[in-house]
Amino acid sequence: MDTRTLARVTLVATAAQVGMVVAGHFSPAVAAAFALGGMGISLVAGVFYARLARAGWAMSLVGGVLAGGACAFLGIGASVLLGDVPPSLLAFGTAGSAVAGLIGGAAGKATAPRSTVTG
């Protein structure tokens, strides 16, 4: 596993998640899109991990799950602290976003240029 790439992708995706949460705290229109936006960010994190890490299939999928789930956990945690979502959403939302990260990891691996794909 490329931990450096995982950390970078997770950090950027977490910033996007927290940015969305803060914007949603002040804008009901943004808050209404929390579920799709959060899962979308996690999906993109999975894609970026798989494409940047240039790992095999297994590590691309695992990295997608970890990046997607970690950034969602931190974003949802911020939303819980702001009182915008119930604490019960932390587990459910993180699981859904981890699956989105898995799908992103698969998509990133499947669409990576062949010269950069290993395994």
TAGI-V214635 format. One line per field, one symbol per residue. burial: # if it has 24 or more other C-alpha atoms within 12 Angstrom, else .. A space follows every 10 residues. Layout:
burial: ???
This chain:
burial: ....###.## ########## #####..... #..##.#### ########## #######.## ########## ########## ...##...## ..######## ########## .#.......
